[in-house]
Amino acid sequence: MPQDHGQTAVPLDARLDGLEAELDEVERLLADPAVSSDTARLVELSRRHKELVDVVAAWRDLRTARA
């Protein structure tokens, strides 16, 4: 039996939609000229982009295949 660790289960599709929205925001911020002058922020956003881009691409492919 699964254990409840005080966290509410979120449906996978909703979690993936959230990651997709986060990727869109990261990409928007990376395009902001102000970010390019903040090296620490640029590195942080670039790393997050790298973490998200393949997952979101796979999610978009799956969503298309389901349609």
C-alpha distances in whole Angstrom, upper triangle without the diagonal:
4,6,10,13,15,15,16,15,18,18,19,23,24,23,25,28,28,28,31,33,32,34,37,37,38,40,42,42,43,46,47,50,50,47,49,51,48,47,43,42,43,41,38,38,39,36,34,35,35,31,31,34,32,29,30,33,30,28,32,32,29,30,33,32,30,33
4,7,9,12,12,13,11,15,16,16,20,20,19,22,24,24,25,28,29,29,30,33,34,34,36,38,39,40,42,44,47,46,43,45,47,44,43,40,38,39,38,34,35,35,32,30,32,31,28,27,30,29,25,27,30,27,26,29,30,27,28,31,30,28,31
4,6,9,10,11,11,15,17,18,21,21,20,23,25,24,25,28,29,29,31,33,33,34,36,38,38,39,42,43,46,45,42,44,46,43,42,38,37,39,37,33,34,35,32,30,32,32,28,28,31,30,26,28,31,29,27,31,32,29,30,33,33,31,34
4,6,7,8,9,13,15,17,20,19,18,21,24,22,23,27,27,27,29,32,31,32,35,36,36,37,40,41,44,43,40,42,44,41,40,37,35,37,36,32,32,34,31,29,31,31,27,27,30,30,26,27,31,29,27,30,32,29,29,33,33,31,33
4,5,9,10,13,16,18,21,20,18,21,23,22,22,26,26,25,28,30,30,30,33,35,34,35,39,39,42,40,37,40,41,38,37,34,33,34,33,29,30,32,29,26,29,29,25,26,29,29,25,27,30,29,27,30,32,29,30,33,34,32,34
4,7,9,13,16,18,21,19,17,21,23,21,22,25,25,24,27,30,29,29,33,34,33,35,38,38,41,39,37,39,41,37,37,34,32,34,33,29,30,32,29,27,29,30,26,26,29,30,26,27,31,29,27,30,32,30,30,34,34,32,34
4,6,9,12,14,17,15,14,17,19,17,18,22,22,21,24,26,25,26,29,30,30,32,35,35,38,37,34,37,38,35,35,32,30,32,31,27,27,29,27,24,26,27,23,23,26,26,23,23,27,26,23,26,29,26,26,30,30,29,31
4,6,10,12,15,13,12,16,17,15,17,20,20,20,23,25,25,26,29,30,30,32,34,35,38,37,34,37,39,36,36,33,31,32,32,28,28,30,28,24,26,27,24,23,26,26,22,23,26,25,22,25,27,24,24,28,28,26,28
4,6,9,12,10,10,13,15,14,16,19,19,19,22,24,24,25,28,29,29,31,34,35,38,37,34,37,39,36,36,33,31,32,31,28,27,29,27,23,25,26,22,21,24,23,20,20,23,22,19,22,24,21,21,25,25,23,25
4,6,8,7,7,10,11,11,13,15,16,16,19,21,21,22,25,26,27,28,31,32,35,35,32,35,37,34,34,32,29,30,29,26,25,27,25,21,22,24,20,18,21,21,17,17,20,19,16,19,21,18,18,21,22,20,22
4,6,5,6,9,10,11,13,14,16,17,19,20,21,23,25,26,27,29,31,32,36,36,33,36,38,36,36,33,31,31,31,27,26,27,26,22,23,24,20,18,20,20,16,16,19,17,14,16,18,15,15,18,19,16,18
4,5,5,6,9,10,11,12,14,15,16,18,20,21,23,24,26,27,29,31,34,34,31,33,36,34,34,31,29,29,28,25,24,25,23,20,20,20,17,15,17,16,12,13,15,13,10,13,15,12,12,16,16,15,17
4,5,5,6,9,10,10,12,14,15,17,18,20,21,23,24,26,27,29,33,33,30,33,35,34,33,32,29,29,28,26,24,24,23,20,20,20,18,15,16,16,12,11,14,12,9,11,13,10,9,13,14,12,14
4,5,5,6,9,10,11,12,14,15,17,18,20,21,23,24,26,27,31,31,29,31,34,32,32,30,27,27,27,24,22,24,23,19,19,21,18,15,17,17,14,12,15,15,11,13,16,14,12,16,17,15,17
4,5,5,6,9,10,11,12,14,15,16,18,20,21,22,25,26,29,29,27,29,32,29,29,27,24,25,24,21,20,21,19,16,16,18,15,12,15,15,11,11,14,14,10,13,16,14,13,17,18,17,19
4,5,5,6,9,10,10,12,14,15,16,18,20,21,23,25,28,28,26,28,31,29,28,27,24,24,23,21,18,19,18,15,14,16,13,10,12,12,8,7,10,10,7,9,12,11,10,14,15,15,16
4,5,5,6,9,10,11,12,14,15,17,18,20,21,23,27,27,25,27,30,28,28,27,24,24,24,21,19,20,19,16,15,17,15,12,13,14,11,8,11,12,8,9,13,12,10,13,16,15,16
4,5,5,6,9,10,11,12,14,15,16,18,20,21,25,25,23,25,28,26,26,24,21,21,22,19,16,18,17,14,14,16,14,11,13,14,12,10,13,14,11,12,16,15,14,17,19,18,19
4,5,5,6,9,10,10,12,14,15,16,18,20,23,24,21,23,26,24,24,22,19,19,19,16,14,15,14,11,10,12,10,7,9,11,8,7,11,12,9,11,14,14,14,17,19,19,20
4,5,5,6,9,10,11,12,14,15,17,19,22,23,21,23,26,24,24,23,20,19,20,17,14,15,15,12,11,13,12,8,9,11,9,6,9,11,8,9,12,13,12,14,17,17,18
4,5,5,6,9,10,11,12,14,16,17,21,21,19,21,24,23,23,22,19,19,20,17,14,16,16,13,12,15,14,10,11,14,12,9,12,14,12,12,16,16,15,17,20,20,20
4,5,5,6,9,10,10,12,14,15,19,19,16,19,22,20,20,19,15,15,16,13,11,13,13,9,9,12,11,8,10,13,12,10,13,15,13,14,17,18,17,19,22,22,23
4,5,5,6,8,10,10,12,14,18,18,16,18,21,19,19,18,15,14,15,13,10,11,11,8,6,10,9,6,7,10,10,8,10,13,12,12,15,17,16,18,21,21,22
4,6,5,6,9,10,11,13,16,17,15,17,20,20,20,20,16,15,17,15,12,13,14,11,9,13,13,10,10,13,13,10,12,15,14,13,16,18,17,18,21,22,22
4,5,5,6,9,10,11,14,15,13,15,18,17,18,17,14,13,15,13,10,12,14,11,10,13,14,11,12,16,15,13,15,18,17,16,20,21,20,21,25,25,25
4,5,5,6,9,10,13,13,11,13,16,14,15,14,11,10,12,10,6,8,10,8,6,10,11,9,10,14,14,12,15,18,17,17,20,22,21,23,25,26,27
4,5,5,6,9,12,13,11,13,16,15,16,16,13,11,13,12,8,9,12,10,7,11,12,10,10,14,15,12,14,17,17,16,19,21,21,21,24,26,26
4,6,5,7,10,12,10,12,15,15,16,17,13,12,15,14,10,12,15,13,11,14,16,14,13,17,18,15,17,20,19,18,21,24,23,23,27,28,27
4,5,5,8,9,7,9,12,12,13,13,10,9,12,11,8,10,13,11,10,14,16,14,15,18,19,17,19,22,22,21,24,26,25,26,29,30,30
4,5,8,9,6,8,11,11,11,12,9,7,10,10,7,8,11,11,9,12,14,14,13,17,18,17,18,21,21,21,24,26,26,26,29,31,31
4,6,9,8,8,12,13,14,15,12,10,13,14,11,11,15,14,12,15,18,16,15,19,21,19,19,23,23,22,24,27,26,27,30,31,31
4,5,6,7,10,11,13,14,11,10,14,14,11,13,16,16,14,18,20,19,18,22,23,21,22,26,26,25,28,30,29,30,33,34,34
4,5,5,7,9,12,14,12,10,14,15,13,14,18,18,17,19,22,21,21,25,26,24,25,29,29,28,31,33,32,33,36,37,37
4,5,6,7,10,12,10,10,13,14,13,14,18,18,17,20,22,22,22,26,27,25,27,30,30,29,32,35,34,35,38,39,39
4,5,5,8,9,6,6,10,10,9,11,14,14,14,17,19,19,19,23,24,23,24,27,27,27,30,32,32,33,36,37,37
4,5,7,9,8,6,9,12,10,11,14,15,15,17,19,20,20,23,25,24,25,28,29,28,31,33,33,34,37,38,38
4,6,9,9,8,11,13,13,14,17,18,18,20,22,23,23,27,28,27,28,32,32,32,34,37,36,37,40,42,42
4,6,5,6,9,10,11,12,14,16,16,18,20,21,22,25,26,26,27,30,31,31,33,35,35,37,39,40,41
4,5,5,6,9,10,10,12,14,15,16,18,20,21,24,25,25,27,29,30,30,33,35,35,36,39,40,41
4,5,5,6,9,10,11,12,14,16,17,19,20,23,24,24,26,28,29,30,32,34,34,36,38,39,40
4,5,5,6,8,10,11,12,14,15,16,18,21,22,22,24,26,26,27,30,31,31,33,35,36,37
4,5,5,6,9,10,10,12,14,15,16,19,21,20,22,25,25,25,28,30,30,31,34,35,36
4,6,5,6,9,10,11,12,14,15,18,19,20,21,24,25,25,28,29,30,31,34,35,36
4,5,5,6,9,10,11,13,14,17,18,18,20,23,23,24,26,28,28,30,32,33,34
4,5,5,6,9,10,10,12,15,16,16,18,20,20,21,24,25,25,27,29,30,31
4,5,5,6,9,10,10,13,15,15,16,19,20,20,23,25,25,26,29,30,31
4,5,5,6,9,10,13,14,15,16,18,19,20,22,24,25,27,28,30,31
4,5,5,6,9,11,12,12,14,16,17,18,20,22,22,24,26,27,28
4,5,5,6,9,10,10,12,14,15,16,18,20,20,22,24,25,26
4,6,6,8,9,11,12,14,15,16,18,19,21,22,24,25,27
4,6,7,8,9,11,13,13,15,17,18,19,21,23,24,26
4,6,5,6,8,10,10,12,14,15,16,18,20,21,23
4,6,5,6,9,10,11,12,14,15,16,18,20,21
4,5,5,6,9,10,11,12,14,15,16,18,20
4,5,5,6,9,10,11,12,14,15,17,19
4,5,5,6,9,10,10,12,14,15,17
4,5,5,6,9,10,11,12,14,16
4,5,5,6,9,10,10,12,14
4,5,5,6,9,10,11,13
4,5,5,6,9,10,11
4,5,5,6,9,10
4,5,5,6,9
4,5,5,7
4,5,5
4,5
4
